[in-house]
Amino acid sequence: MKKVGTSTAAAAEPGQAAQHGAHGDGRTRHTVARLLLERGPITAAAVAEELGLSPTAVRRHLDVLVAEGEAYTREASPRSRRGRGRPAKLFLLTEVGRARFGHAYDDLAVAALRFIAEHAGEQAVREFAERRMAALVANHREALAAAGDPAERAEALADALTREGYAASTRSVGSGEQLCQHHCPVAHVAADFPQLCEAETAAFAEVLGTHVQRLATIANGDSVCTTHVPTTRFADPDPNTAPIPDGGESV
């Protein structure tokens, strides 16, 4: 007769306990995210009280959501503060975070843009894409203008894009910065209408104040949207130096 007990089950697979814990964390994090969806903006303390969890556990889940671009924070308004001290942080979901709960807007968006293209022409689609990006950038133009050099502006743009659901980051390369968008809320639509990507690239160049080069897009099948942002310029040639002939040396 096969005997099954708690000790036997625990010893059956060394990795089962850790795996179960990971699944439990995932379920709890999903519950925390749903509360942000339904009640956000909301403080960590309010989340803990609502779900009956410890503040430490809630902050751990919130930190993961923020790190993964699914949530972001903002300070509570002065009018809502109670007592003295630092203002409380309010947590909200980004578009990436909202996407985990599912939506079916892609087909509608594609159909709408096809209708525009058929009845008003491709230029109308392009103007729509440009206006969409102008509105997105306008929400963050002040923060972008306050950034200093091109590298700082690229980082500020990545922060702005993350707030808009693009899970963006930057990394330094030899000749500048690479702006990486790990998620694109409109990727499926942009696969049919590349004008969306073209308008995005043009908007990046405008707010960064420099020419940028799009290297990869999720809409085109790549895993990340990557844009190169140059931060250095070649030195202007010395007017007193003669041109170097092929195979020769400077004179």
N, C-alpha and C positions, 0 to 999 in steps of 0.2 A: 504494500500500500504506500503510495507516494504522499509524503507529508509536506504540506506547504504552510509556512509560518512567516512572520515578519522578518525574523532573522535570516531565513533562507532566501526570501525575496531580496533582502538588502544585499546579500552576498552573491546573488546570481550574476550580476554584471557590475564591475567596478565603476563604470561610467554612467550607470543608470541614475544615481542620485543627482549627479551634476546635470545630466540631461533633463531630469524632471525639474530641477531648480531653474534651468534656463527657460523651459516652457512656462513655468510659473511666473518668472519675471516678465516674459513676453505677454502673458495674459494680463498681469497687473499693469504693465505699461500701456497696453491697449485700453484698459479701463481708465487710467489717468488721462490718456489722450482724448478719450470720449468725453470726459468731464470738461476738459479744456474746450472741446468742440461745442458742448451744450451750455457751458457756464462762463466761458472765457470772455474777457480777461479776468483771471482769478489768481489769488495768492496761493503759495505753497501750503500755508497754514490752513486755508479754507479747503484745499484739496484733501489734506490729511484728515481734517475733521469730517468732511463729507463721506470719505471712503473708509474711515475707521483705521487708518494706517498711521504709523509713526512718522513724524516730520522728517526724520533722517531717511527713511525708505522713500518717501515721496520726493524729496530733493534729489535722491539718486536717480529716480526714474525721470524726473524733469531735466536733470543735467544731461542724460542720455538723449532725450528728445531734442534738446537744444543743440547738442553736439552733432546730431544727425540731420539737423536742418528742418526738423518737424515742428519745432516750437521756437519762440523767441520771447524776449522779455521787454517790458517797458516799466517806467516808474509810475506809481499811482499819482494821480493829480493831488495838488496840495489840499484841495477841498475835502478829499476823502481820507486824509491822514488823521490818525487818532493819536494824540499825545506827541511827545517829542521823539527825536531819534531819526534815523535814516528812513526815507520813504520806502514803503514795501514794494517789492517787485511783483508785477502782474505778468502772468504767463498766458500766451495765446498760441494757437496753432498757425503755422505757415500753410501755404497751399500744398506743400509736400505732405504735411501732417494731415490735412483734410483729405488728401487723396487716398489715405489708407482706409477711409470709410466708403470709398467708391463713388463714382459719378459717371454719367454717360453723356457727356456734353460733346465729345469729339465728333460723333456723327452729325449732330446738329450744326456744329461750327463749320464742318466741311461742306455740308449742304448749303449753308448760308453764304459761304464764300463762293461756291460754284454759281449760286444764283446771282451774286453781285457781278462775277466775271461774265456771265452770259448776258446780263441785261445792261451792265454799265461799262464793261471792258476790263482788261487786265490792269489798266492804270488805276481804276477805282480800288482794286484789291491792294495795289501797292500803297495808295494813299491811306487806306484803312490800316495797313500794317504800320506805316509811319506814324499815324496818329496814335495808335495803340502804344507804341514804344515811347512816344513823346509824353503820354500821360503817365506811364510807368516811371520814367526818369524824373518827371516833374516832382514826384513825391519825395525824391532824395537829392534834388539838385543842391540844396543848401549844404548838406553834409559833404557832397562831392566837391563843392567849391571851396570848402574849408580845408580840404586835404592839400598837402604841399606838393611834393614831386610826383612824377608819373607813377612810381611804385606805390606811394600812399594812396593816390587816386584809384589805382587798380584794386587795392585792398578795400577801400571804401565802397567801390562799385560792387565788389564781391559780397560785402555785408548787405548792401541794398538789395542785390539779387536774391540773397538767401531769404530776406524778409518777404520777398515776392514769390518764394516757392521754388527757387532754382538750385538750392543747396550748393552755393558757389564758394570757391576758394581760390587762392593765388599761390604760385610757386615761382621762385626765381630761377631764371635760366641765363645762359651766357650773355645774351644781348637784351635782356629785359625781363618782363614778367609774363607768365602764362595765366590767364584767367580761365578757370575750369568750372563748368556748370555740370554738376553730377546728376541733375534732374532737369527736365524741361516739361512744364505743364502743358505745352502745346505741341509736343513732338509729333504726335500722330497727324495733327492738322498741318504742321509745317512740312511733313513728308509730301503732301499734295500741293502745298502752296509755299515754295521756298522764299517768296517775298517776305514772309515773317522773319526768316533768318537774316535776309539781306537788310531789312529795316533795323533789326537788332544790332548787327555789326556797324551800320552807319551811326546809330545812336551811341554805341560805345565810343567810337572815334570822336564824336562831337563832345561828349561829356568829359572824356579823358584828355582832349586837346592834342591828340596825336593820331597818326595813321595806325590802324590795327589790322591784323591779318587773321582771318578765321581759318583754323587748321583742321578742325573736325566738328561734326555736329551729330547729335543723337538722332535727329530726323533723317540723317543720311546713313544710319546704321552703326555709327560709332558709339562707344560706351560713354563718352563724355563730350560735351561741347567745349572745345578749346580755342581760345583766342589769344594770339600773341600780341603783347603790348610792349613796343620798344621803349627803353628808358635811356638809351645812350645814342649819341649822334657821332658820326664820323667827323673827324676834324676837317675844317675847311682847308683846301689845299693852299700852300704858300704861293702867292702870286709871283714871288721872286725865284721860284724853283722851276727850271725848265722841265717840260714833259720828258718822261723816260721812254726812249725808243724801244721797240721790241728787241729783247735780248741785250739791251744796253744798260748802262748805269746812269744815275742822275749826275748832272753837271752843275 
